[in-house]
């Protein structure tokens, strides 16, 4: 029953924004998540779910896993499921993605995210993300510098 998920985010200047998607059944603002496929690593599952549900690609920050119990509506009713979320630095956003017809997406500043997210499930993980934000920002900045260095031709 365990799932993996992502907290898609980007940083511009000092602002951190989080990307939410709508759930397929209840239309709530949630974070992308799903089951791992056979022989798939957690990182691979995060990358796949990010593209399938939100149309984004990026970098999974593996050093900051956060596990939260969320509720899911199934044919058997409402069930609780543990989900391990990873911060996910968005590097690309696409206009077309596999679940575009089933989901909407919405960027919210981190400070506004609690007003957007489905409170019961996502406030605790957003608080964890915010508590770790200094380290997440530092790791994201290192990744962006590395990515920029790779794009800059050697002189």
Backbone bond lengths (Angstrom), bond angles and torsions (degrees), N, CA, C in turn:
res aa  C-N    CA-C-N  psi(-1)  N-CA   C-N-CA  omega(-1)  CA-C   N-CA-C  phi
1 X - - - 1.445 - - 1.527 112.44 -
2 X 1.317 119.74 -20.46 1.460 122.55 -178.33 1.517 110.78 -59.52
3 X 1.325 116.38 141.13 1.465 122.83 178.05 1.531 108.99 -121.99
4 X 1.312 115.43 164.09 1.460 120.96 170.73 1.521 107.58 -120.36
5 X 1.315 115.53 149.08 1.447 119.96 -178.64 1.512 111.19 -147.50
6 X 1.317 114.02 176.82 1.463 119.73 -179.38 1.520 110.26 -130.38
7 X 1.312 113.77 154.56 1.456 121.60 168.84 1.534 104.53 -111.98
8 X 1.344 116.88 90.17 1.460 119.55 -177.99 1.528 109.22 -67.93
9 X 1.327 116.72 131.11 1.461 119.37 -178.59 1.520 109.71 -148.01
10 X 1.325 114.56 164.35 1.460 121.87 171.85 1.518 107.13 -146.05
11 X 1.312 115.11 159.05 1.460 121.98 -178.88 1.519 108.07 -126.03
12 X 1.311 115.56 129.36 1.473 122.14 172.97 1.518 106.35 -130.03
13 X 1.320 115.99 122.57 1.464 121.42 -173.98 1.536 107.56 54.69
14 X 1.316 118.41 -120.55 1.465 120.83 179.25 1.526 112.71 -102.13
15 X 1.323 117.14 5.24 1.465 120.81 -175.84 1.522 111.01 -95.08
16 X 1.328 115.40 134.90 1.465 122.24 175.25 1.523 106.97 -111.11
17 X 1.323 116.62 128.69 1.458 121.90 176.93 1.521 108.92 -118.84
18 X 1.332 115.61 144.02 1.465 123.32 -179.42 1.524 107.63 -115.80
19 X 1.342 115.52 139.99 1.462 121.06 179.89 1.525 110.05 -100.38
20 X 1.334 115.96 124.70 1.453 122.89 176.89 1.526 109.55 -108.79
21 X 1.329 115.71 155.02 1.464 121.74 172.50 1.523 107.51 -127.37
22 X 1.321 116.29 160.43 1.459 118.82 176.72 1.520 109.19 -84.27
23 X 1.331 114.54 146.92 1.466 119.47 174.62 1.524 107.88 -72.92
24 X 1.328 116.32 155.36 1.458 120.19 -177.72 1.522 112.67 -75.07
25 X 1.327 118.02 -31.28 1.462 119.26 -174.16 1.527 113.53 -94.39
26 X 1.325 116.95 -43.90 1.469 118.64 -173.28 1.529 113.64 -109.66
27 X 1.339 118.00 -4.35 1.456 120.73 178.38 1.518 114.51 67.93
28 X 1.334 117.23 21.25 1.467 121.22 178.23 1.527 109.43 -81.24
29 X 1.339 115.96 154.19 1.464 120.08 174.99 1.526 108.34 -79.50
30 X 1.330 115.63 118.25 1.464 122.40 -175.18 1.530 109.80 -131.44
31 X 1.311 114.71 179.14 1.467 122.26 173.78 1.528 107.83 -105.20
32 X 1.336 117.81 142.74 1.476 120.31 -179.38 1.525 112.02 -59.59
33 X 1.340 114.44 138.77 1.465 120.32 179.42 1.515 108.87 -160.14
34 X 1.329 116.00 165.97 1.454 119.76 176.87 1.512 111.47 -179.94
35 X 1.322 114.51 179.87 1.461 121.56 178.38 1.517 109.78 -82.18
36 X 1.319 114.90 146.51 1.466 119.64 171.52 1.512 108.65 -74.48
37 X 1.322 115.83 140.86 1.457 120.39 174.29 1.524 108.56 -83.55
38 X 1.312 116.14 161.67 1.462 121.10 -179.87 1.530 109.59 -55.25
39 X 1.321 116.76 133.75 1.465 124.75 179.11 1.525 113.49 65.36
40 X 1.318 118.28 15.30 1.463 121.72 178.75 1.530 108.66 -97.90
41 X 1.327 117.02 135.12 1.467 120.37 176.12 1.522 109.22 -76.65
42 X 1.321 115.66 166.02 1.468 118.61 176.54 1.527 110.59 -61.66
43 X 1.318 117.39 -40.45 1.463 120.68 179.11 1.525 110.74 -62.11
44 X 1.325 117.20 -45.27 1.467 120.28 178.96 1.523 111.03 -61.74
45 X 1.331 116.72 -39.79 1.468 120.50 178.45 1.531 110.52 -64.83
46 X 1.310 117.18 -40.52 1.472 120.92 178.07 1.527 111.15 -62.15
47 X 1.316 116.14 -45.10 1.467 119.92 179.44 1.532 110.84 -62.56
48 X 1.326 116.68 -43.13 1.466 121.39 180.00 1.520 110.83 -64.39
49 X 1.338 117.09 -48.85 1.459 121.02 -178.69 1.529 111.47 -62.73
50 X 1.327 116.81 -38.15 1.466 120.13 178.29 1.516 112.10 -59.49
51 X 1.327 116.19 -42.31 1.458 119.00 179.46 1.524 111.66 -75.69
52 X 1.341 117.12 -45.75 1.469 119.85 -177.23 1.529 112.46 -61.42
53 X 1.328 117.21 -47.08 1.461 120.51 -173.29 1.523 114.33 -89.66
54 X 1.335 117.95 -32.17 1.464 119.98 -173.42 1.525 114.06 -120.66
55 X 1.324 117.83 -8.80 1.461 119.72 179.89 1.514 113.56 69.29
56 X 1.345 116.02 34.74 1.463 120.00 179.83 1.529 110.65 -126.85
57 X 1.317 113.71 152.26 1.464 121.37 171.00 1.511 106.83 -124.00
58 X 1.330 115.19 156.34 1.450 117.53 -178.36 1.506 112.73 177.23
59 X 1.311 114.17 -156.84 1.462 123.09 -174.85 1.528 109.67 -114.90
60 X 1.336 116.48 124.27 1.461 121.95 176.17 1.529 107.82 -82.20
61 X 1.327 116.98 124.37 1.464 120.98 178.42 1.530 107.42 -91.46
62 X 1.332 114.76 90.49 1.463 122.70 -170.41 1.527 114.42 -67.92
63 X 1.342 117.41 -16.55 1.458 120.39 -177.02 1.527 113.58 -77.65
64 X 1.338 118.07 -4.84 1.461 120.30 -172.76 1.533 113.46 -128.33
65 X 1.342 118.50 54.83 1.472 119.04 178.94 1.530 111.03 -70.27
66 X 1.328 115.67 142.31 1.463 122.43 179.40 1.524 108.04 -134.60
67 X 1.331 117.58 118.99 1.454 120.26 -178.47 1.521 110.17 -102.81
68 X 1.322 115.32 132.18 1.459 123.12 -177.54 1.526 108.73 -138.16
69 X 1.309 117.09 140.76 1.459 121.11 173.74 1.525 107.27 -85.57
70 X 1.339 116.11 126.33 1.465 121.04 178.38 1.525 108.93 -119.90
71 X 1.319 115.94 164.88 1.463 120.33 176.96 1.519 109.20 -103.72
72 X 1.309 115.57 145.88 1.460 121.71 179.36 1.520 107.59 -137.08
73 X 1.325 115.16 137.29 1.459 120.53 177.79 1.522 108.57 -88.42
74 X 1.332 116.57 121.44 1.466 121.88 179.06 1.522 109.08 -123.48
75 X 1.312 115.90 177.73 1.473 119.69 177.37 1.523 110.62 -63.50
76 X 1.335 116.80 -22.93 1.463 121.25 178.65 1.530 111.66 -88.76
77 X 1.332 116.91 0.85 1.462 121.02 -178.44 1.523 111.04 110.31
78 X 1.312 115.65 -163.12 1.450 122.55 -178.28 1.533 109.58 -81.05
79 X 1.335 117.36 123.86 1.461 121.59 179.58 1.522 109.82 -123.41
80 X 1.326 115.97 154.78 1.457 121.71 176.60 1.520 108.89 -98.82
81 X 1.335 115.42 138.20 1.463 121.61 -176.99 1.528 109.07 -138.13
82 X 1.344 118.05 131.08 1.461 119.14 174.11 1.531 110.19 -77.52
83 X 1.319 114.92 135.46 1.465 121.05 178.73 1.526 107.99 -128.72
84 X 1.328 116.65 129.56 1.457 120.63 173.02 1.521 107.64 -97.94
85 X 1.323 115.57 115.94 1.469 122.88 -179.24 1.520 109.84 -98.37
86 X 1.325 114.70 145.58 1.454 122.18 175.38 1.525 108.90 -124.10
87 X 1.341 117.60 137.26 1.460 118.47 170.87 1.528 108.64 -58.32
88 X 1.312 116.45 140.43 1.469 122.59 -173.34 1.521 107.54 -134.44
89 X 1.337 116.62 102.41 1.465 121.61 -179.87 1.527 108.70 -73.49
90 X 1.321 116.77 112.58 1.461 121.33 -178.28 1.526 109.30 -74.70
91 X 1.338 115.70 125.22 1.462 121.13 176.89 1.528 112.32 -111.59
92 X 1.339 116.42 -20.56 1.468 121.09 177.87 1.521 109.33 -144.55
93 X 1.336 115.01 140.89 1.467 120.86 175.06 1.525 107.38 -127.74
94 X 1.323 116.29 130.95 1.462 121.99 -174.86 1.523 111.51 -107.34
95 X 1.327 116.01 149.41 1.463 121.47 176.59 1.523 111.36 -78.40
96 X 1.311 116.85 -25.68 1.463 122.26 179.10 1.525 108.40 -119.78
97 X 1.342 115.63 134.29 1.460 120.53 177.82 1.524 108.14 -154.35
98 X 1.334 117.79 162.21 1.470 120.97 -171.81 1.531 115.89 -53.46
99 X 1.330 119.34 -40.51 1.461 120.80 -175.30 1.530 113.33 -105.36
100 X 1.324 116.27 23.84 1.464 120.77 -177.98 1.528 112.14 -56.30
101 X 1.316 117.22 -37.95 1.468 120.68 -177.37 1.529 112.62 -74.45
102 X 1.347 117.92 -19.10 1.461 121.13 -178.52 1.533 113.47 -100.47
103 X 1.328 116.96 -13.88 1.470 119.44 -172.13 1.522 111.94 -136.12
104 X 1.327 113.84 151.99 1.452 121.50 167.92 1.516 106.35 -108.52
105 X 1.319 116.97 162.90 1.463 119.65 175.40 1.521 109.05 -133.21
106 X 1.320 114.93 154.04 1.463 120.80 -174.69 1.526 109.89 -151.21
107 X 1.326 116.29 126.09 1.459 121.60 174.20 1.523 108.48 -87.56
108 X 1.329 116.88 136.87 1.466 122.28 176.17 1.525 108.23 -135.99
109 X 1.326 116.26 140.35 1.457 119.31 173.04 1.523 108.70 -60.30
110 X 1.317 116.64 146.69 1.466 120.76 -178.05 1.525 111.11 -53.75
111 X 1.310 116.94 -40.07 1.474 119.70 -179.53 1.533 112.37 -66.39
112 X 1.329 117.81 -25.11 1.463 122.01 178.93 1.533 112.72 -94.89
113 X 1.322 117.54 -11.69 1.465 121.78 -174.76 1.529 113.88 -54.72
114 X 1.336 119.78 -38.55 1.472 118.42 179.31 1.534 113.45 -61.90
115 X 1.325 117.83 -24.70 1.469 120.05 178.17 1.523 111.55 -80.96
116 X 1.333 117.14 -19.01 1.462 121.84 -178.63 1.525 110.66 -92.96
117 X 1.309 116.27 -45.85 1.469 122.05 -172.43 1.513 112.29 -67.97
118 X 1.330 113.99 152.35 1.456 119.62 172.31 1.531 107.00 -66.16
119 X 1.308 116.45 112.08 1.464 123.15 -168.46 1.522 115.43 -56.98
120 X 1.297 116.65 -50.14 1.468 121.04 -173.03 1.529 112.04 -54.16
121 X 1.324 116.58 -40.20 1.460 120.61 -174.61 1.525 114.12 -96.28
122 X 1.311 117.46 -35.25 1.454 118.94 -165.25 1.522 115.95 -105.28
123 X 1.318 119.16 -15.76 1.463 119.35 178.41 1.523 112.55 -59.51
124 X 1.344 119.80 -45.14 1.473 118.57 -179.69 1.534 112.99 -60.64
125 X 1.322 118.12 -42.32 1.465 119.24 -177.85 1.534 110.48 -72.44
126 X 1.323 117.60 -32.82 1.470 119.82 175.86 1.530 110.85 -68.16
127 X 1.335 116.84 -35.04 1.475 119.97 175.79 1.533 110.50 -65.63
128 X 1.345 116.08 -40.91 1.471 119.40 176.78 1.521 110.21 -61.88
129 X 1.333 116.34 -45.14 1.464 121.22 179.48 1.531 109.63 -58.34
130 X 1.327 116.11 -45.90 1.467 120.00 179.99 1.528 111.30 -64.11
131 X 1.339 117.05 -39.99 1.465 120.43 179.07 1.525 111.61 -64.05
132 X 1.319 116.80 -31.37 1.468 122.05 179.14 1.524 112.58 -92.50
133 X 1.323 117.45 3.51 1.463 120.72 -168.90 1.529 114.03 -60.58
134 X 1.329 119.16 -32.31 1.475 118.83 178.04 1.526 110.73 -61.52
135 X 1.330 116.98 -44.37 1.461 121.13 -179.50 1.532 110.97 -73.23
136 X 1.320 116.49 -37.12 1.464 120.37 177.66 1.517 109.87 -64.50
137 X 1.327 117.74 -43.26 1.475 121.56 178.02 1.533 110.74 -60.34
138 X 1.334 115.27 -45.01 1.470 119.86 -179.10 1.528 110.69 -61.80
139 X 1.321 116.98 -45.44 1.463 121.68 179.26 1.530 110.57 -64.53
140 X 1.322 117.52 -41.84 1.463 121.77 178.52 1.525 110.74 -63.84
141 X 1.331 116.90 -41.78 1.467 120.55 179.05 1.531 110.62 -63.61
142 X 1.331 117.18 -40.39 1.469 120.42 176.64 1.519 110.52 -61.43
143 X 1.327 116.59 -43.07 1.463 120.50 179.35 1.525 110.79 -62.93
144 X 1.333 117.10 -43.62 1.469 120.42 -179.77 1.528 110.97 -64.37
145 X 1.344 117.12 -39.82 1.472 120.20 177.61 1.523 110.44 -63.65
146 X 1.329 116.40 -43.44 1.461 121.05 179.42 1.526 110.27 -62.94
147 X 1.327 116.35 -44.23 1.466 121.20 179.82 1.529 110.43 -62.49
148 X 1.338 116.93 -41.38 1.469 121.10 179.16 1.524 110.19 -66.06
149 X 1.326 117.81 -39.51 1.457 121.55 179.21 1.518 110.74 -63.25
150 X 1.333 116.51 -37.15 1.459 120.42 179.44 1.534 111.82 -69.35
151 X 1.338 116.45 -28.16 1.455 120.65 -179.90 1.524 113.03 -84.76
152 X 1.344 116.08 -21.44 1.462 120.44 -178.94 1.523 109.41 -84.65
153 X 1.358 117.04 123.94 1.473 119.01 179.56 1.525 111.87 -65.52
154 X 1.323 114.95 143.46 1.473 120.86 177.69 1.520 109.53 -67.70
155 X 1.330 116.01 143.33 1.470 119.56 -178.62 1.496 111.55 -110.60
